[in-house]
Amino acid sequence: MHIVEPSVPDIGLVVTDMDGTLLDSQHRLPDGFWELERDLHRRGILFAVASGRQYWNLLEMFQPIADRIVILAENGTLAMQAGRRLHLETLPLEDAHRFLRLGRTLPSTHLLLCGKDAAYLEDPDETFLAAVRSYYRRVEIVPDLMEVQDDVLKVTYCDFRGAEEHTLPHVVRWAGEFKIAVAGVPWLDITHRRADKGVALAHLQESLGIPRSRTMVFGDYLNDLELMGQADWSFAMANAHPRILEVARFRTRLGNDQGGVVDTIRQILFRSES
């Protein structure tokens, strides 16, 4: 992997992760984003976000352009464009209940059940609730997660000590049956084995007729691994997890706090205009 200064490629689709990638450490969109998306749209380049965040949270964030972008939400379990569902991969209820029961036995672990209509929790812990509300727009506190009636997209464990070190060892033995992804320092997501950002992107590419060679992606954390493998123009953020730096073909020269996604796209796709 290396920092690249290529000739202007023929890109038809740009896909970016959100937290740690497009957003800065304060969860803000970078300077120049809205102008960049306008210029991409003018050139006929589709912009998409691929995030562990809830669809409703992303829809609110991108409301001014929501009718022309694609949202790959909940780590690729749900893909939406202009209110139309493009892809859905649910977790069977019996499997969701299995991981809820397991989660209740893990120390320092908070549970979140992510459904198509809302995210559900039964834990009144204020720190956990505040963290959930940072990524989820529709949140319901319920007396028992086992009684929730919704299409389940994923079960999420939250351990503020660090999910990769403290949570992953308890569930890694199911990695062949389910998709298990560390989605951030405290977050671990469990989804259907066919559900990840890369699978969702593959469905999108097929429906649009846009190949890997015309796709540019950006990511920073372990739940972006499959995303990196679905595009020839795969960029790890300068601040990325070592595993993402290893598998991506290229690396941004700036991190997420310096607007690395906007900078890279401008440098590669709009160099002649700068």
N, C-alpha and C positions, 0 to 999 in steps of 0.2 A: 504494500500500500504506500501511496505517496501523494504529496500535494501536486496538483496537476495544472498545467497551463495549456489546454488543448485548443484546437480550432473549434469554431462554433458548431456544436452537434445538432442534429435534427431531433429535437426532443418534442414529444407530443403530450407527455404526462409528467408532472412533478408531484411527488408524494413526500410529506414530511411528518415525522413524529412531532409531538407537542412539547411536553415537559422535558427540559434538558436539551432540547433541540431547537425548535422554532421559538419557544417562549424563553424569557430570561428567568433568573432565579426568583424573581418576584411574580412569576406567572403572567408576564406582560408580553404582548406582541411587540416585535422589534420596530424601531423607527424605519419607515420606508416600506413596511409590509403592504399597506393598502395600495400604494402606487405600483409596487412590484406585481401584485396580483392583477391589477388593471392592465399592466403591460403584457403579462402572460396571456390574459384573456384576449387582448387585442391581436396577439400573434396566433391565436387558436390553440394555445397550450393549456390543457386542463390542469387545475390545481386541486389536490386532494390532501386531506389530513388523515393520518392513521395513528390512533391514540388508544390508550387504555381508558381514557375518559368516557363518560357517559355521552350518548348521542345528544341528549337535551342540553347538556352543558356546552358541547361544541356548537350546536345549532345557535344557541344564544350568543356565543362569542363571535360567530361569523355571520350573524344575521344580515348585515348589509349585502353579502354576496352569497347567501345560502342557496339561492336559486340556480347558481352556476358552478358550484364546487361539489366535490364528492366527500362524504364523511364516512370513514371507516372507524367505527367506534368500538369500545369494549374489546380492544385487542383483536379486531377483525371479525368478531362474531356478528356484527351488524353493519351493513353498508347501505347508505342512503344518499339519494341525489334528488334535490327539489321535492322533498316529501315522498319520494317513491323508493320503496325498498328494493335494493338490488341483490342483497345476499343476507341470509340469516342462518346461523348455526347455533342451535340451542343445546344445553346440557340436560340430559334426562333427569327427571326429578329425583329418582332413586339414587343417582350418582351425586347430585347436589346434596341430598340429605346425608349420604355417606361422609362427605367432606365437611359438612357442618358438624356432624357428631365428632369427627376427628379433631376439628378445630377447637372444640370445646374442651378437649383434653390437653391442649398445648399451652404452656405457660406464657403469659404476657401477650397473648394473641387475641386480637379483636376480629370479629367476623362481619363480613358484608356479603349479602346476597344480591347480585346484580341481575335485575329482570329487564324485559323489554320496555316496561312502562315506568319503572322506578327502581331505585336502589333501596334495599331494606336492611335495617340493623336493629338489634334489640339491646345494644350496649349504650347506656347513657353517658359513658365517659366523655367529658367535654373536649379533651384533646383529640380523641378519635373522631368525634362528630365534626369538629372543626376541620380536620384533615379530609374527611369525606366530602364535606360541603365545598371544598376547594376544587373537586373534580366532578362532582355530581350536582345537577340542577334539581332533579326530582328525587327527594329523599324521604322515606317514611320510617318512623320508629315503630316497631311492632312488638307485641309481647312474646312471640315465638316465631322464629324464622322457619321452622318446620311447617308452619301453617300458611305460609305465603302462597297465593295462587297467582302465578305469572309465568310467562315463558322465561326460563332461567338462561342467562347468557354466560354467567361465570360465578364462581365462588371465590371471594377474595379474602386472604388472610393479611392482617396488618400487625407487624411487630416492630415497634419503634427502635428496638435494639439492632435491627437489621435482618431482613427476610432471607437474604442469601446465606447468612451464617446460621441463623437460629430457626428458620422455618423450612427452608428447602430440604434439609436432611430428613425431615419427617415425612415428606411426600415424594421424594425423588424416585422411590421404588415403583410409583405408578406412572412414570414418565412414558412408558410404552403404551399405556391405555388412554391417557389423557394428555392434553397439552398443559404443561406446567411452566409458567414463565415468571421470573422475577421482574417486576414492572417498575421498580424504583426501590430506594433504600429500605422502606418499611413494607413494601407491597409484594405479594405473591398471588398470581391469578391462576385459577384452575378452570379450563374450558374443555369442550369436546376436543378429541384428538385431531379432528380436521379443522379446528378453528385457530387461526393465528393471522397476523397482519399479512404475511406472505400469501396465504391461501386467498384471503379477501382481495389482495391486489391482483392475483392471477385471474380471479373471476372478472375483475374490472377490466384488465387488459384484454381478456378474451372477448368481452362484450363490446369493447371499443375498437378492437382490431389494432391495438397499440402493442408492439412487441417489446421485449426486454431492452432491445437496443435503442429504443426511443423513450425509455423510462428513466427518470432520475429520482433517487430516494435519499432521504436524510434520516439518521437515527443516532441514538446515544446509549441505549441501555439494552439489557438482555432480551426484552420482549420485542426488540427490533431485529433479532438475528435472521428470522425468515424473510423479513422485508429486504434486508441487504442482499439476500440470495435471489431476489426476483427482479433485479434491474442491473443492466450493464453499468449504469452510472450510479453506483452506490457510494454514498459519502458518510463516513463516520465523523461526528463532530470532534473538534479538537479536544473537547472535554469528555469524550466518550469513555465508556467502560472498556478495559483492555481487550475483552473478547470481541467487541464491535470494531475496535481499531484493527484487530487481527483479520476479520473476515471481509470488511469493506474494501472496495477497490481503491477508493480515494479518501482523502482526509481534508476537512475544511481548514483554512488557515486561521479562522477565528472561532471562538467558542460561542455558546448560546448567549452569554451575557454581552457579547460584542456584535450580535446580529449575524452570526456565521452563515445561516441559511440564506438570508437576503444578500449578503456579500458574495457568496459563492455563485448564486444564480446570476447576479448582475455581472460578475467577472466572466462567467462562461457563456451565458446566453445573450448578454447585452453589451459585450465588450466594445463593439463597434460604435455604440451610442454614448459611451462614457468618455 
